[in-house]
Amino acid sequence: MFGIGIPELLVIIVIALIFVGPERLPEVIKTFTRLFADFRKVTDDVSEELRSARQMLEEEVRQAEREAQAETSRPSSTTPPPVEQPVATPVATVPRTKGEMEPLATEDKKESSSGETA
């Protein structure tokens, strides 16, 4: 009990006998033992509640791990189908005629002349 030996217990009883007196000592000891028993009961109840809450949380964690394991091991039904690569169609290129190229040449000259004056 709290690591108290016989000599320490005798000292405590003698001190209690001095302060309380021989008439009230049995009553004080009964009250003390009752309070000590109630304290032990409450601490045991709290320990049991904490133990059960811990077990419940551990079970929830295990269940979540099992669900995650099962989810990662099975193929997902929401996986989109593979995308087909579009087939490139060749475009025929037609050479430009001299009339079509002249507007481009004049635009190039306008740009170069405006760049020189700036």
N, CA, C and O of each residue as an XYZ file, in Angstrom:
472
protein
N       0.846     -1.172      0.000
C       0.000      0.000      0.000
C       0.892      1.237      0.000
O       1.417      1.614      1.048
N       1.071      1.865     -1.136
C       1.851      3.091     -1.317
C       3.310      2.933     -0.925
O       4.008      3.935     -0.769
N       3.789      1.722     -0.764
C       5.172      1.509     -0.377
C       5.439      1.873      1.074
O       6.575      2.177      1.439
N       4.395      1.846      1.910
C       4.553      2.185      3.330
C       4.778      0.886      4.103
O       3.994     -0.056      3.987
N       5.831      0.843      4.876
C       6.126     -0.329      5.695
C       5.474     -0.222      7.065
O       4.784      0.753      7.365
N       5.703     -1.237      7.889
C       5.140     -1.279      9.238
C       5.622     -0.100     10.096
O       4.803      0.520     10.774
N       6.915      0.227     10.089
C       7.342      1.355     10.945
C       6.677      2.676     10.548
O       6.281      3.454     11.415
N       6.553      2.930      9.249
C       5.919      4.184      8.816
C       4.443      4.205      9.194
O       3.918      5.242      9.600
N       3.768      3.054      9.062
C       2.352      2.970      9.409
C       2.148      3.230     10.903
O       1.188      3.895     11.292
N       3.048      2.706     11.742
C       2.951      2.953     13.188
C       3.143      4.436     13.513
O       2.457      4.970     14.384
N       4.060      5.095     12.830
C       4.273      6.530     13.052
C       3.015      7.309     12.677
O       2.609      8.221     13.397
N       2.395      6.947     11.546
C       1.168      7.638     11.118
C       0.059      7.427     12.144
O      -0.674      8.366     12.453
N      -0.078      6.208     12.680
C      -1.124      5.929     13.670
C      -0.870      6.712     14.959
O      -1.808      7.242     15.556
N       0.370      6.786     15.385
C       0.698      7.536     16.611
C       0.386      9.015     16.417
O      -0.185      9.644     17.307
N       0.746      9.573     15.281
C       0.453     10.995     15.014
C      -1.052     11.222     14.965
O      -1.549     12.205     15.516
N      -1.788     10.312     14.304
C      -3.245     10.440     14.257
C      -3.837     10.322     15.654
O      -4.780     11.038     15.990
N      -3.299      9.435     16.462
C      -3.787      9.262     17.837
C      -3.584     10.538     18.644
O      -4.431     10.904     19.458
N      -2.461     11.212     18.418
C      -2.183     12.460     19.143
C      -3.154     13.557     18.709
O      -3.692     14.268     19.558
N      -3.388     13.706     17.412
C      -4.239     14.794     16.919
C      -5.724     14.504     17.102
O      -6.491     15.410     17.428
N      -6.140     13.258     16.897
C      -7.566     12.937     16.923
C      -8.015     12.499     18.311
O      -9.118     12.832     18.745
N      -7.190     11.777     18.984
C      -7.558     11.264     20.310
C      -8.014      9.818     20.205
O      -8.446      9.373     19.142
N      -7.918      9.092     21.295
C      -8.257      7.665     21.264
C      -9.745      7.389     21.053
O     -10.099      6.322     20.552
N     -10.620      8.315     21.420
C     -12.057      8.091     21.272
C     -12.487      8.127     19.801
O     -13.302      7.311     19.371
N     -11.946      9.057     19.046
C     -12.386      9.248     17.656
C     -11.507      8.505     16.656
O     -11.843      8.484     15.471
N     -10.414      7.903     17.067
C      -9.500      7.229     16.140
C     -10.183      6.111     15.342
O      -9.984      6.056     14.128
N     -10.979      5.214     15.952
C     -11.651      4.184     15.143
C     -12.591      4.774     14.088
O     -12.680      4.264     12.971
N     -13.281      5.842     14.449
C     -14.192      6.495     13.498
C     -13.407      7.113     12.334
O     -13.824      7.007     11.181
N     -12.292      7.746     12.629
C     -11.456      8.360     11.596
C     -10.875      7.285     10.682
O     -10.801      7.480      9.468
N     -10.464      6.156     11.250
C      -9.910      5.071     10.429
C     -10.986      4.507      9.501
O     -10.712      4.237      8.332
N     -12.227      4.323     10.018
C     -13.329      3.833      9.174
C     -13.599      4.807      8.027
O     -13.763      4.398      6.877
N     -13.642      6.088      8.352
C     -13.889      7.103      7.324
C     -12.774      7.089      6.284
O     -13.030      7.160      5.082
N     -11.542      6.998      6.758
C     -10.404      6.974      5.839
C     -10.457      5.751      4.929
O     -10.242      5.869      3.722
N     -10.744      4.569      5.500
C     -10.800      3.359      4.658
C     -11.955      3.426      3.673
O     -11.818      2.961      2.542
N     -13.092      3.995      4.072
C     -14.230      4.146      3.164
C     -13.875      5.104      2.017
O     -14.169      4.826      0.854
N     -13.243      6.226      2.356
C     -12.827      7.178      1.322
C     -11.790      6.555      0.385
O     -11.829      6.761     -0.828
N     -10.875      5.801      0.962
C      -9.853      5.146      0.148
C     -10.490      4.120     -0.793
O     -10.096      4.020     -1.956
N     -11.477      3.354     -0.296
C     -12.166      2.368     -1.141
C     -12.937      3.067     -2.266
O     -12.923      2.614     -3.410
N     -13.608      4.173     -1.932
C     -14.329      4.930     -2.967
C     -13.365      5.486     -4.008
O     -13.638      5.453     -5.208
N     -12.242      5.992     -3.532
C     -11.235      6.529     -4.456
C     -10.729      5.440     -5.392
O     -10.599      5.668     -6.595
N     -10.444      4.258     -4.850
C      -9.985      3.138     -5.684
C     -11.048      2.749     -6.707
O     -10.725      2.471     -7.861
N     -12.311      2.728     -6.291
C     -13.399      2.367     -7.206
C     -13.493      3.372     -8.354
O     -13.626      2.987     -9.515
N     -13.424      4.652     -8.023
C     -13.508      5.688     -9.057
C     -12.325      5.588    -10.014
O     -12.506      5.669    -11.229
N     -11.122      5.413     -9.484
C      -9.955      5.314    -10.372
C     -10.013      4.057    -11.228
O      -9.591      4.077    -12.384
N     -10.537      2.953    -10.669
C     -10.698      1.739    -11.478
C     -11.720      1.953    -12.590
O     -11.522      1.495    -13.716
N     -12.825      2.655    -12.273
C     -13.841      2.942    -13.294
C     -13.278      3.820    -14.406
O     -13.521      3.576    -15.588
N     -12.530      4.838    -14.017
C     -11.932      5.730    -15.016
C     -10.933      4.965    -15.878
O     -10.890      5.139    -17.096
N     -10.135      4.121    -15.242
C      -9.167      3.317    -16.004
C      -9.878      2.398    -16.986
O      -9.434      2.241    -18.124
N     -10.975      1.792    -16.555
C     -11.735      0.895    -17.441
C     -12.350      1.672    -18.607
O     -12.341      1.194    -19.741
N     -12.879      2.854    -18.338
C     -13.438      3.690    -19.410
C     -12.365      4.061    -20.423
O     -12.588      3.980    -21.631
N     -11.209      4.464    -19.933
C     -10.115      4.822    -20.842
C      -9.658      3.614    -21.649
O      -9.369      3.733    -22.840
N      -9.591      2.463    -21.011
C      -9.176      1.238    -21.695
C     -10.176      0.874    -22.800
O      -9.780      0.517    -23.909
N     -11.474      0.966    -22.488
C     -12.483      0.616    -23.497
C     -12.494      1.634    -24.639
O     -12.671      1.260    -25.798
N     -12.307      2.915    -24.320
C     -12.253      3.929    -25.382
C     -11.044      3.696    -26.277
O     -11.135      3.850    -27.495
N      -9.925      3.329    -25.687
C      -8.720      3.041    -26.473
C      -8.936      1.841    -27.383
O      -8.544      1.864    -28.550
N      -9.561      0.788    -26.853
C      -9.837     -0.390    -27.669
C     -10.779     -0.050    -28.815
O     -10.609     -0.544    -29.930
N     -11.773      0.795    -28.542
C     -12.714      1.197    -29.583
C     -11.995      1.975    -30.687
O     -12.230      1.739    -31.872
N     -11.128      2.893    -30.297
C     -10.383      3.672    -31.284
C      -9.437      2.789    -32.084
O      -9.300      2.964    -33.295
N      -8.786      1.844    -31.419
C      -7.892      0.935    -32.132
C      -8.664      0.093    -33.139
O      -8.175     -0.160    -34.240
N      -9.867     -0.343    -32.771
C     -10.688     -1.132    -33.698
C     -11.117     -0.280    -34.893
O     -11.141     -0.769    -36.022
N     -11.456      0.986    -34.656
C     -11.819      1.875    -35.760
C     -10.637      2.068    -36.708
O     -10.811      2.087    -37.927
N      -9.447      2.210    -36.152
C      -8.252      2.377    -36.987
C      -8.011      1.114    -37.805
O      -7.714      1.189    -38.997
N      -8.139     -0.055    -37.157
C      -7.953     -1.312    -37.897
C      -8.976     -1.444    -39.016
O      -8.637     -1.873    -40.119
N     -10.233     -1.075    -38.739
C     -11.289     -1.153    -39.753
C     -10.977     -0.208    -40.912
O     -11.144     -0.583    -42.073
N     -10.529      1.004    -40.616
C     -10.185      1.959    -41.675
C      -9.009      1.447    -42.497
O      -8.982      1.617    -43.716
N      -8.034      0.820    -41.837
C      -6.895      0.255    -42.574
C      -7.353     -0.870    -43.491
O      -6.898     -0.970    -44.631
N      -8.268     -1.730    -42.987
C      -8.779     -2.822    -43.831
C      -9.526     -2.274    -45.040
O      -9.365     -2.776    -46.153
N     -10.348     -1.238    -44.823
C     -11.095     -0.642    -45.930
C     -10.147     -0.015    -46.948
O     -10.343     -0.161    -48.155
N      -9.131      0.674    -46.467
C      -8.171      1.299    -47.379
C      -7.407      0.233    -48.150
O      -7.147      0.391    -49.343
N      -7.049     -0.848    -47.475
C      -6.335     -1.944    -48.133
C      -7.218     -2.568    -49.213
O      -6.748     -2.837    -50.318
N      -8.491     -2.797    -48.900
C      -9.406     -3.398    -49.869
C      -9.642     -2.454    -51.043
O      -9.757     -2.894    -52.187
N      -9.713     -1.169    -50.760
C      -9.972     -0.191    -51.817
C      -8.799     -0.080    -52.777
O      -8.994      0.074    -53.983
N      -7.589     -0.156    -52.254
C      -6.427     -0.033    -53.130
C      -6.145     -1.318    -53.886
O      -5.500     -1.283    -54.934
N      -6.611     -2.451    -53.379
C      -6.313     -3.716    -54.047
C      -7.275     -4.017    -55.191
O      -6.912     -4.751    -56.110
N      -8.486     -3.476    -55.162
C      -9.424     -3.758    -56.250
C      -9.353     -2.642    -57.295
O      -9.044     -1.496    -56.969
N      -9.642     -2.991    -58.555
C      -9.604     -1.952    -59.591
C     -10.762     -0.981    -59.401
O     -11.861     -1.362    -58.997
N     -10.496      0.233    -59.693
C     -11.502      1.270    -59.525
C     -12.474      1.248    -60.688
O     -12.064      1.151    -61.845
N     -13.762      1.339    -60.385
C     -14.770      1.335    -61.443
C     -14.902      2.714    -62.074
O     -15.548      2.852    -63.113
N     -14.312      3.722    -61.479
C     -14.417      5.072    -62.016
C     -13.230      5.442    -62.892
O     -13.079      6.601    -63.278
N     -12.393      4.469    -63.206
C     -11.247      4.749    -64.059
C     -11.749      5.048    -65.465
O     -12.489      4.245    -66.032
N     -11.366      6.176    -66.035
C     -11.842      6.504    -67.381
C     -11.217      5.559    -68.411
O     -10.119      5.042    -68.208
N     -11.932      5.343    -69.515
C     -11.374      4.470    -70.551
C     -10.151      5.128    -71.184
O     -10.018      6.351    -71.150
N      -9.265      4.330    -71.756
C      -8.071      4.916    -72.366
C      -8.444      5.811    -73.550
O      -9.390      5.524    -74.285
N      -7.700      6.878    -73.721
C      -7.958      7.840    -74.788
C      -7.275      7.348    -76.059
O      -6.094      6.998    -76.062
N      -8.043      7.332    -77.125
C      -7.460      6.931    -78.409
C      -6.746      8.132    -79.012
O      -7.248      9.255    -78.966
N      -5.588      7.889    -79.570
C      -4.821      8.956    -80.193
C      -5.479      9.325    -81.524
O      -5.802      8.440    -82.317
N      -5.681     10.614    -81.778
C      -6.282     11.016    -83.053
C      -5.319     10.729    -84.208
O      -4.101     10.862    -84.090
N      -5.903     10.345    -85.286
C      -5.108     10.054    -86.478
C      -4.912     11.354    -87.245
O      -5.879     12.055    -87.546
N      -3.675     11.671    -87.558
C      -3.372     12.897    -88.296
C      -3.719     12.691    -89.762
O      -3.345     11.689    -90.373
N      -4.432     13.648    -90.307
C      -4.766     13.581    -91.732
C      -3.859     14.541    -92.474
O      -3.722     15.699    -92.080
N      -3.250     14.078    -93.525
C      -2.352     14.965    -94.269
C      -3.133     16.079    -94.963
O      -4.229     15.867    -95.483
N      -2.544     17.255    -94.956
C      -3.153     18.411    -95.606
C      -2.329     18.714    -96.846
O      -1.105     18.831    -96.795
N      -3.027     18.834    -97.942
C      -2.322     19.139    -99.191
C      -1.948     20.609    -99.195
O      -2.780     21.471    -98.911
N      -0.712     20.887    -99.514
C      -0.272     22.272    -99.590
C      -0.176     22.665   -101.052
O       0.379     21.946   -101.883
N      -0.717     23.795   -101.326
C      -0.704     24.307   -102.693
C       0.229     25.503   -102.714
O       0.070     26.412   -101.900
N       1.189     25.531   -103.612
C       2.090     26.685   -103.670
C       1.318     27.951   -104.017
O       0.344     27.920   -104.768
N       1.764     29.037   -103.466
C       1.096     30.313   -103.719
C       1.529     30.864   -105.067
O       2.634     30.631   -105.557
N       0.641     31.568   -105.604
C       0.965     32.225   -106.871
C       1.600     33.569   -106.562
O       1.584     34.023   -105.417
N       2.149     34.195   -107.569
C       2.836     35.459   -107.391
C       1.878     36.537   -106.894
O       2.289     37.405   -106.123
N       0.636     36.507   -107.306
C      -0.355     37.498   -106.878
C      -0.691     37.359   -105.403
O      -0.969     38.350   -104.729
N      -0.665     36.153   -104.911
C      -0.975     35.936   -103.495
C       0.198     36.339   -102.601
O      -0.015     36.686   -101.439
N       1.406     36.303   -103.106
C       2.580     36.603   -102.306
C       2.852     38.094   -102.200
O       3.503     38.523   -101.248
N       2.372     38.907   -103.155
C       2.642     40.345   -103.138
C       2.094     41.043   -101.902
O       2.806     41.876   -101.341
N       0.880     40.764   -101.439
C       0.413     41.469   -100.234
C       1.299     41.169    -99.026
O       1.480     42.037    -98.173
N       1.834     40.000    -98.939
C       2.717     39.675    -97.825
C       4.007     40.472    -97.903
O       4.522     40.936    -96.886
N       4.526     40.629    -99.112
C       5.773     41.365    -99.280
C       5.578     42.826    -98.909
O       6.461     43.415    -98.285
N       4.463     43.426    -99.269
C       4.241     44.832    -98.941
C       4.041     45.018    -97.440
O       4.441     46.040    -96.883
N       3.432     44.046    -96.790
C       3.265     44.146    -95.333
C       4.617     44.074    -94.642
O       4.846     44.774    -93.656
N       5.525     43.224    -95.154
C       6.856     43.126    -94.568
C       7.604     44.448    -94.711
O       8.313     44.860    -93.793
N       7.452     45.121    -95.862
C       8.136     46.395    -96.086
C       7.602     47.473    -95.151
O       8.369     48.293    -94.645
N       6.292     47.478    -94.921
C       5.705     48.477    -94.029
C       6.242     48.294    -92.608
O       6.558     49.272    -91.930
N       6.343     47.072    -92.171
C       6.828     46.809    -90.811
C       8.288     47.210    -90.661
O       8.671     47.786    -89.643
N       9.109     46.910    -91.666
C      10.526     47.247    -91.556
C      10.735     48.752    -91.640
O      11.631     49.278    -90.980
N       9.930     49.465    -92.435
C      10.110     50.915    -92.538
C       9.630     51.605    -91.269
O      10.220     52.603    -90.855
N       8.587     51.104    -90.650
C       8.117     51.728    -89.407
C       9.091     51.451    -88.270
O       9.181     52.248    -87.337
N       9.812     50.360    -88.324
C      10.801     50.044    -87.301
C      12.022     50.925    -87.414
O      12.668     51.208    -86.405
N      12.366     51.379    -88.640
C      13.551     52.205    -88.828
C      13.334     53.627    -88.321
O      14.267     54.249    -87.813
N      12.128     54.144    -88.451
C      11.882     55.529    -88.061
C      11.754     55.674    -86.554
O      11.905     56.777    -86.028
N      11.493     54.643    -85.890
C      11.265     54.744    -84.452
C      12.504     54.833    -83.672
O      12.455     54.923    -82.445
